[in-house]
Amino acid sequence: MRTVELLPDDATDRAVREAWRRLAEAGLPSQAGHPHPTNRPHLTLAVGEALPDAVRARLEELLGTALPVRIRLAGLVRFTGRVRVLAWAVRPDPELLLLHEEVWRTLAEAPGVGRLNPLHAPGRWVPHVTLGRSRRVSWDLPDSELLPVPPHAPLPGLLVAARGYDSVARTVEPLAPREHRPG
């Protein structure tokens, strides 16, 4: 599977990593414990089966002109299923919603992308940044103890770069602009 992900600016990256650290120090599942070098804070826009070269080129053009976009991290969201997920909710600005729709449409209309994950479809997509994943019930502390800022106080940030992630090969490729690495 191939994902299209947006990457935060340095300050937002640090805030998410601080939340990861707090969870880990509390003995809770956290992305801080995910050792793969591709692991970093991100916002997933879409997931498809493939990302052909022509589609990647179109995404590079689209994302290169749209970024950066503003976000606000505010509150927690919990997803249930085979794997439970704790995430920092992203309260998107209209620009992010429009960008998401354009990326989705680009992938949906392109030959060779294959089936898209319907959970990322416009209208169903719940923008978030994952803080932790677990197969068991976790994160039973109050939200105020899980985040480095008050849970419902919006933390402003920027999404400044994009990448594609190949979940089979476990590799990333920059989509736009050059991948921004925290310092």
C-alpha positions in Angstrom: 0.0 0.0 0.0 1.1 3.6 -0.7 0.2 6.5 1.4 0.3 10.3 0.8 1.3 12.0 3.9 1.8 15.7 5.0 4.6 16.5 7.4 4.6 19.2 10.0 6.9 22.1 10.7 9.6 21.8 13.4 7.5 23.2 16.2 4.5 21.0 15.5 6.8 18.0 15.1 8.4 18.7 18.5 4.9 19.0 20.1 3.8 15.6 18.7 7.1 14.0 19.8 6.6 15.4 23.3 3.1 13.8 23.4 4.8 10.5 22.3 7.4 10.9 25.0 4.7 11.5 27.7 2.8 8.4 26.7 5.9 6.3 26.7 7.0 7.6 30.1 3.5 6.7 31.5 4.0 3.2 30.2 1.3 3.6 27.6 1.5 2.6 23.9 3.2 5.4 21.9 4.7 6.0 18.5 7.9 6.8 20.4 8.4 3.1 20.7 8.2 2.6 16.9 11.9 2.2 16.0 11.7 2.3 12.2 13.6 5.3 10.7 10.5 6.3 8.6 8.5 6.8 11.8 7.7 10.5 12.3 4.7 12.7 12.9 2.5 13.0 9.8 -1.1 13.5 8.6 -2.3 10.8 6.1 -4.3 12.2 3.2 -5.0 9.0 1.3 -3.9 5.3 1.0 -4.0 3.4 -2.3 -2.5 0.2 -3.7 0.1 1.9 -5.9 1.5 5.3 -6.8 2.5 5.3 -10.5 5.1 7.7 -11.8 2.6 9.9 -13.6 0.4 10.2 -10.5 3.4 11.0 -8.3 4.4 13.8 -10.7 0.8 15.2 -10.6 0.9 15.0 -6.7 4.3 16.7 -6.6 2.9 19.6 -8.6 -0.3 19.8 -6.6 1.3 19.6 -3.2 4.2 21.8 -4.2 1.9 24.7 -4.9 -0.5 24.1 -1.9 2.0 23.8 0.9 2.3 25.0 3.5 -1.2 24.7 5.0 -2.3 25.7 8.5 -3.6 23.2 11.0 -4.7 23.3 14.6 -4.2 20.3 16.9 -7.0 20.2 19.4 -8.2 17.3 21.6 -7.8 13.6 21.3 -9.6 11.1 19.1 -9.7 7.4 19.7 -10.3 4.8 17.0 -11.4 1.3 17.7 -11.0 -1.9 15.7 -8.4 -4.6 15.4 -5.9 -2.0 16.3 -6.8 0.9 18.7 -5.4 4.3 17.9 -5.0 7.3 20.1 -4.5 10.5 18.0 -4.3 14.2 18.3 -7.2 15.6 16.3 -6.4 18.0 13.5 -9.0 20.8 13.1 -8.4 21.6 9.4 -8.7 25.0 7.8 -10.6 25.1 4.5 -7.3 25.0 2.6 -6.5 21.6 4.0 -9.9 20.2 3.2 -9.6 21.5 -0.3 -6.1 20.0 -0.7 -7.4 16.6 0.7 -10.2 16.6 -1.8 -7.8 17.4 -4.7 -5.4 14.6 -3.7 -8.3 12.1 -3.3 -9.7 13.1 -6.7 -6.2 12.9 -8.4 -5.8 9.3 -7.0 -9.3 8.2 -7.6 -9.3 9.3 -11.3 -5.8 8.0 -12.1 -5.2 4.6 -13.7 -2.9 2.2 -11.8 -3.6 3.5 -8.3 -5.9 0.7 -7.5 -8.4 0.6 -4.6 -8.3 3.6 -2.2 -8.9 3.2 1.5 -12.5 4.5 1.9 -11.8 5.8 5.4 -9.8 8.6 3.8 -12.6 9.6 1.4 -13.9 13.2 1.6 -16.7 13.3 4.0 -15.3 10.2 6.0 -11.8 11.4 6.6 -11.0 12.2 10.2 -7.7 14.2 10.0 -5.4 13.3 12.9 -1.8 12.7 13.9 -1.3 9.3 15.5 0.1 9.3 19.0 -0.1 5.5 19.8 -1.4 2.2 18.5 -2.3 -0.9 20.5 -4.3 -4.1 20.2 -5.5 -3.8 23.8 -7.5 -1.2 25.6 -5.1 1.6 26.6 -4.9 5.3 27.4 -7.3 5.3 30.3 -5.8 8.5 31.8 -7.7 11.8 31.4 -6.9 13.6 28.2 -5.2 16.4 30.1 -2.5 13.9 31.2 -1.9 12.5 27.7 -1.2 15.8 25.9 1.6 18.3 26.5 -0.9 21.2 26.2 -4.5 21.5 27.4 -6.6 19.0 25.4 -9.0 21.5 23.8 -6.7 24.5 23.5 -5.9 24.6 19.8 -2.2 24.3 19.1 -1.5 26.0 15.7 0.9 24.5 13.3 1.9 24.1 9.7 2.1 21.2 7.3 5.2 22.0 5.2 6.1 19.0 3.2 4.7 15.8 1.7 5.9 12.3 1.2 4.8 9.0 -0.1 5.2 5.9 2.1 5.4 2.4 0.8 4.1 0.1 3.6 5.5 -3.0 1.9 9.0 -1.8 1.3 8.8 0.5 4.3 10.4 3.3 2.4 9.5 7.0 1.9 9.9 9.3 -1.1 9.6 13.1 -0.9 6.6 14.5 -2.8 6.9 18.2 -2.1 8.9 20.3 -1.4 12.1 18.6 -0.2 11.2 16.6 2.9 11.6 18.8 6.0 13.6 17.2 8.7 13.4 18.4 12.3 16.6 19.8 13.7 
